[in-house]
Amino acid sequence: MESIETFFENASALETLFWVIAIGSSVVFIIQAILMFVGFDSDSDFSGGDSDFDADGMNLVSVKTVACFLIGFGWTGAIFYPHMESKVILSIIAAAVGVTFMFLIAFLLRQVLRLSVDGTFRPEQTVGKVGEVYLRIPGGNEPGKVSISHCGSVHELLAFSEEEIETGAKVRIVKAVDGGSVFVCRA
């Protein structure tokens, strides 16, 4: 096997370019992976806007997708360079593989982002559920309190009712009144 120095001295400019892109982008990708696993994951887009992913999804052109394009392009070109006569066709195939890698990683990252869960509690989520009066509801415009179990945790909400409902009674949430209170009726 020839030494690296001899290999690059005998290689054409295109073959050297493929190898430099392949090795350089692989190093960047490995660094990104290590940083992601230790919790320092940030991705910038080239739109001049935010860094990191936002709730809408991920842009097609980001550091991760460009790195994946370069990996696909570089390694395809470097590996198939000695086996293909037409270097133009090789470059087109390498670019196609790079674009495929780019779209594939963008698709996979979008799927991962869809797995995220918003754990924010909203009283609207309790409509139709049964809870228990925690603090007597006097009725009318005077609130009481109800406790309701939702997604594995118990929440205490201000509650209004047309009629008086005593402590310990079961109630059904009819509607959310505002950010922290509900309207209830006997269950």
C-alpha positions in Angstrom: 0.0 0.0 0.0 1.4 3.4 -0.9 1.9 6.1 1.7 -0.6 8.9 1.9 2.0 11.4 0.6 2.7 9.3 -2.5 -1.0 8.7 -3.0 -1.8 12.5 -3.1 1.2 13.3 -5.2 0.0 10.8 -7.9 -3.8 11.7 -7.6 -5.5 14.1 -9.9 -7.0 17.3 -8.6 -10.5 15.9 -8.7 -9.6 12.8 -6.8 -7.8 14.9 -4.2 -10.8 17.1 -3.9 -13.1 14.1 -3.4 -10.8 12.8 -0.6 -10.4 16.1 1.1 -14.2 16.7 1.1 -14.9 13.1 2.3 -12.4 13.2 5.2 -13.1 16.9 6.2 -16.9 16.4 6.2 -16.5 13.2 8.1 -14.5 14.9 10.8 -17.1 17.7 11.1 -19.9 15.1 11.3 -18.0 13.1 14.0 -17.5 16.4 16.0 -21.2 17.2 15.6 -22.2 13.7 16.8 -19.9 13.9 19.9 -21.3 17.4 20.8 -24.9 16.1 20.3 -24.3 13.2 22.7 -22.8 15.4 25.4 -25.7 17.8 25.1 -24.2 20.7 23.2 -26.3 20.4 20.1 -26.8 23.6 18.1 -27.6 23.9 14.4 -27.6 27.2 12.5 -29.4 27.8 9.3 -28.2 30.1 6.5 -31.3 32.3 6.4 -29.7 34.7 8.9 -32.3 33.9 11.5 -32.3 31.7 14.5 -29.9 29.0 15.6 -31.1 25.6 16.8 -34.3 24.0 15.6 -37.6 25.7 16.1 -41.0 24.2 16.5 -41.9 24.6 12.8 -39.2 22.1 11.8 -35.8 22.3 10.3 -34.6 24.1 7.2 -33.2 22.0 4.4 -30.0 24.0 4.4 -28.3 23.7 7.8 -24.9 22.7 9.1 -26.1 19.1 9.6 -27.6 18.7 6.1 -24.7 20.4 4.4 -22.3 18.1 6.2 -24.3 15.1 5.1 -24.3 16.3 1.5 -20.5 16.7 1.6 -20.1 13.2 3.2 -22.2 11.6 0.4 -20.6 13.6 -2.3 -17.0 13.2 -1.1 -17.1 9.5 -0.2 -19.0 8.5 -3.4 -16.5 10.4 -5.5 -13.5 9.1 -3.6 -14.6 5.4 -3.6 -15.8 5.2 -7.3 -13.1 7.5 -8.8 -10.8 4.6 -9.8 -13.7 2.6 -11.2 -15.4 5.1 -13.5 -14.0 6.4 -16.8 -16.2 9.5 -17.1 -15.4 11.9 -14.3 -18.3 14.1 -15.3 -20.8 11.3 -14.7 -19.0 10.4 -11.5 -19.4 14.0 -10.3 -23.1 14.0 -11.2 -23.6 10.7 -9.4 -21.7 11.9 -6.3 -23.8 15.1 -6.3 -27.0 13.0 -6.5 -25.9 10.9 -3.6 -25.0 14.0 -1.7 -28.4 15.6 -2.3 -30.1 12.3 -1.3 -28.1 12.3 1.9 -29.1 15.9 2.5 -32.8 15.2 2.0 -32.7 12.0 4.0 -31.1 13.7 7.1 -33.6 16.6 6.8 -36.5 14.2 6.7 -35.1 12.2 9.7 -34.5 15.3 11.7 -38.1 16.5 11.0 -39.4 13.1 12.2 -37.4 13.4 15.4 -38.8 16.9 16.0 -42.3 15.5 15.6 -41.6 13.2 18.5 -41.2 16.0 21.0 -44.0 16.4 23.5 -45.4 19.7 24.9 -45.9 18.9 28.6 -47.6 22.3 29.2 -50.9 21.8 31.2 -53.9 23.7 29.8 -57.3 23.6 31.5 -58.9 23.1 28.1 -57.4 19.6 28.1 -59.6 18.6 31.0 -63.0 19.4 29.4 -65.3 16.3 29.8 -63.2 14.8 32.5 -64.4 14.0 36.1 -62.7 15.6 39.1 -63.4 16.1 42.7 -64.3 19.3 44.6 -61.4 20.2 46.8 -62.8 23.4 48.2 -66.6 24.0 48.2 -67.9 25.8 45.2 -70.5 28.4 46.4 -72.1 28.8 43.0 -72.6 31.9 40.8 -69.6 34.1 40.5 -67.8 32.7 43.6 -65.1 30.2 42.8 -64.2 27.0 44.6 -61.5 24.5 43.8 -61.4 21.2 42.1 -58.6 18.6 41.7 -58.3 16.6 38.6 -55.9 14.0 37.4 -54.5 14.6 33.9 -51.6 12.8 32.2 -50.4 11.3 35.5 -50.4 14.4 37.6 -53.0 16.0 39.8 -54.0 19.6 39.1 -55.9 22.1 41.3 -58.1 24.5 39.4 -60.4 27.4 40.3 -63.9 26.2 39.6 -67.2 27.9 39.0 -70.7 26.4 38.9 -74.3 27.6 38.7 -75.2 25.7 41.9 -73.4 25.1 45.2 -71.3 22.0 45.2 -69.9 20.6 48.5 -66.4 19.4 49.1 -65.7 15.8 48.0 -68.4 15.8 45.3 -67.6 14.5 41.9 -67.8 17.0 39.1 -67.5 17.1 35.3 -65.5 19.8 33.7 -67.8 21.6 31.2 -65.6 24.3 29.8 -62.4 26.2 30.5 -63.1 29.7 31.5 -59.6 31.2 31.3 -56.0 30.2 31.9 -56.5 28.6 35.3 -60.2 28.1 35.9 -63.0 25.9 34.7 -66.8 25.7 34.8 -68.2 22.5 36.3 -71.4 20.6 36.9 -72.2 17.6 39.1 -71.0 14.3 37.6 
